[in-house]
Amino acid sequence: MEKNFYDSGLRFECTRCSACCRHTPGYVFLSASDADRLAAALKLTRAEFLRQYCRSVDVGLARRVSLKEKPNFDCILWENGGCSQYAARPVQCRAFPFWSGVVASSEQWKLQARTCPGMGRGKLHSKEEIEAWLALRQGEGFLEG
């Protein structure tokens, strides 16, 4: 069986520094359950939520739904020092930094840790937890835009 660098677990604790939510363009792709959870938290219908908070993004041959960004590239949900919908945030945000590209190697982990003060500190997440986050992200599927 192939050994992953995270077989002994990885430490991570979100410091809510917002480094992953602000100042850099990117995408927060949503699943249908993400959209429904955020719409409910904001007391909107799914259609209203999609119209006010989301955009359609070309990804190769597909179109995906992503959260909008403010003109300075902050996530549209970022307000007053943090995520205004932290409890209802998308799986992509919940799963960070346990994304396939970040846990692909210790080098990728260390590279990402340069911008995330929560990596390498806090709770030790087991291999099983990490793989559960990876599986959840794969299983959620994306909302088509």
C-alpha positions, 0 to 999 in steps of 0.5 A: 500500500502506498504511503501518504505523507499525511499517514501520521496525520496533519495539524491544522486549526483555522485561525480565522485570519481570512488569508484564504478569503481575501485579496486574491482572485479565485473560485469557491465552487458550490454544490447544490447542498452548499447553495441550499445551506447558504440560501437558508442561512441568508433567508433567501430562496436558492434562486435569490441566493444564486442571483445575488451571491453567485456567478457562472464560471467556465471550467473547460467544457463545463460551467460551474457556480462559484461565489462572487468576489468583491472588487478587491477580490474578497469573498462576497461573504467576507465582512467585518473581519471574517466570514459572515456565514461561517457556520454555513460556509461551503464544503470547499471552505470547510475542507480547507486545507485538506484539498487533493492538491494541498495534501498531494505531497509534503512539498505542496503542504509546506508551500500552502502553509506559507500563507496559512498560519493555521497549518502545522498547529492545533488539532492533529487530524488523522489520515482517516479524517483527511481522507473523509474530507477528500471523499466528501469534496469529490462526492458533493459534486458541483452545481452546474452554472 
